[in-house]
Amino acid sequence: MRKTNSIIFVMALIVFAATFLLSLVSFPGVNSETSSQSREQLPNSLKSEQTLKIPSSSVYTLMGKKEPEIIRKLGKPERIDPTNYGYQWYIYGVNTENYLQVGIDLKTDRVTTLYVLGKNLKTAPFQIGESSQKVYQKAPISDEVAMTSAGSKIDFELNEEDMMTRPLLKLGKYWIQLNFDRISDKLVGIRYLNASVLAMQHPYSMTYTGALPNQPKVSATAWNRINKANDQEIFDISNLLRYRNNKRLLTWNTNAQEAAYKHSREMKIKNYFSHGSKWSGNLQTRLQAESIRFEMAGENIAAQYPDAPAVCLGWLNSPDHRENLLNNSFTSLGVGSYQLYYTQDFVLPMN
């Protein structure tokens, strides 16, 4: 490789904000850097008596529906992705502002969760793309949220980062997690969850009494399929976020995917979390091992996020990771997931 080639290695790490409460680890945070565009101090709560109306056209109404009704309403999905939570993601609207993931439970055949990213989808009473100020004028937001699930009582405690990027509220029968881009100060996505999925994923620090839902046991073969599904979802979500920020779309880089997968797998098996490895070297070494000749490369890593939408939101809201995610110089991307360890390798190939 010529010495004139420029190499970018972004070494920002996800910092684990692990809080052990009754032997339960909280959802990991991102690094402590804050943007100069951070929004003003959030209110702890608004008037709880406010009632939000849910139009019949809102995607919210898909919650609880059976799979045949989803097919009648939305058509056949572009693909079906497995998860480690007992439901499958039905994927719609890839590479468009209609992007939607519909989680259908394998036992009940009903929708138990939704992830909405596309701005064209009807998400009233909230609208993707609107400012946080408008959202907070509509909804009661609190840093302490109580819920019950199957006879168990759970108390979530949201930290400042949670409140800024993924506050939680109950709307009707279901729970809504609002996903904000704190740099642009806009709502970028919405997650809908029933109580069982929320309790199983427990994405915040929490205390509880009773028993939590058991997470399904996942075989090695099933994990292989889940890893690949997470890879594809991260790729799709990353490209839509780039499109929304007027950046070029990335192409899939198979060799970079292999490098990313090997790094995620090694971090999990060797029990470490770093861009550098005493076994396989740094990013340059790992890309060269996969016969990748490049002018520029960057890498994002993360661990313990429950799925692709969650980890992409974490990267988007971390300034250094965001720089890679939205860097218009990169032309291709390889994503490698391994049992909740995630690596993105961005590449500008050498001509």
C-alpha positions, 0 to 999 in steps of 0.5 A, a space after each residue: 500500500 502506498 504511503 500516500 494513502 490516507 487511513 482514517 481509524 475512528 477509535 471512539 468506543 461505546 462506553 458501557 453504562 452497566 448498572 447492576 440492579 438485581 443481577 440485571 445489566 442496563 442498556 449500554 450508553 454511548 460515550 460522554 461527549 455531547 453536541 454543541 446543539 444539545 437540546 435544552 433541559 428536558 422536563 421531567 414530566 408533563 400533565 399526565 391527564 393529556 389524552 393522545 388520540 390515535 387515528 385509525 390510519 396510524 401504524 400503531 393500530 398494527 399492534 396485536 394484529 394477526 399475521 394474515 391481517 398484516 399481509 392483507 394490509 401491507 402485502 408480502 414482506 421483502 424479507 423475514 428476519 429471525 430474532 433472539 426474542 421469539 418474534 420475526 421481523 417482517 421487513 418492508 420499504 427497504 431503501 425508501 422512506 416507507 421503511 418498517 419492521 413488523 415483529 410477529 410472535 412465533 407462538 401467537 402469530 400476533 404483532 408484538 413490536 414495531 420499528 418505524 423509520 420511514 418518514 412517509 408512514 403514518 405515525 400520529 400522534 407523533 410524526 417522524 421528522 418533527 422537533 423534540 419540542 413539538 413531541 414534548 408538547 404532546 406527550 407526558 415524559 418522565 425519567 421514572 416509568 412503572 409497568 407490570 408484565 405477567 404479574 411482575 412489577 418493573 420500575 425503569 429509571 431513565 438516565 439523561 442520555 435515555 431522556 434525550 435519545 429514547 424516552 419511553 411512554 405508554 399509549 393505550 395498551 402499548 409502549 412507545 419508545 421515541 428515537 431522537 437524533 439529538 444532533 438535529 433535535 428531531 424524531 428519527 424513528 419510533 418503536 412500539 412494544 407490548 409489555 412482554 417484549 419491553 420486559 424481556 429486552 429491559 432497555 433501561 436500568 430497572 428494579 423489579 419484583 416477580 419474574 421476567 419473561 424468559 428469553 428463548 434459547 437460541 441454537 448456534 445455527 439460529 444465531 448464525 441466521 440472526 447475526 446475518 439478519 442484524 447485518 442486513 438491518 444495520 446496512 439498510 438502516 444506515 443507508 436510510 439515515 445517510 439518504 436522509 442526511 443527503 449522503 451517498 448510499 453505500 454498497 455492500 462490501 463482502 470482504 469488509 463484512 468478513 473482516 467485521 464479522 471476525 472482529 465481532 466474533 473475536 471480541 465476544 469469544 475473547 471477552 474484550 471490547 476494542 478496535 485493536 486486537 493482540 490476536 488480529 491487529 488493528 483495522 488496517 491489518 484486518 482489512 488487508 487480511 481480507 485483501 481489501 486495498 483502500 484509500 480510506 477506512 473507518 470502523 464503528 463497534 458496539 456491544 450488548 444492544 438488543 438489535 439493529 435499530 437500537 445499535 444504529 440509534 446509539 451510533 447516530 447519537 455518538 459524535 465520533 460514530 456519527 462521523 463514520 456513519 454519515 461520512 460522504 467519502 465512504 462508498 461501501 460498508 461491511 457489517 458483521 454481527 455476532 451475538 450482540 457484538 456489532 462491527 461496521 467497517 466503512 471503506 473507500 476502495 483504492 482505484 
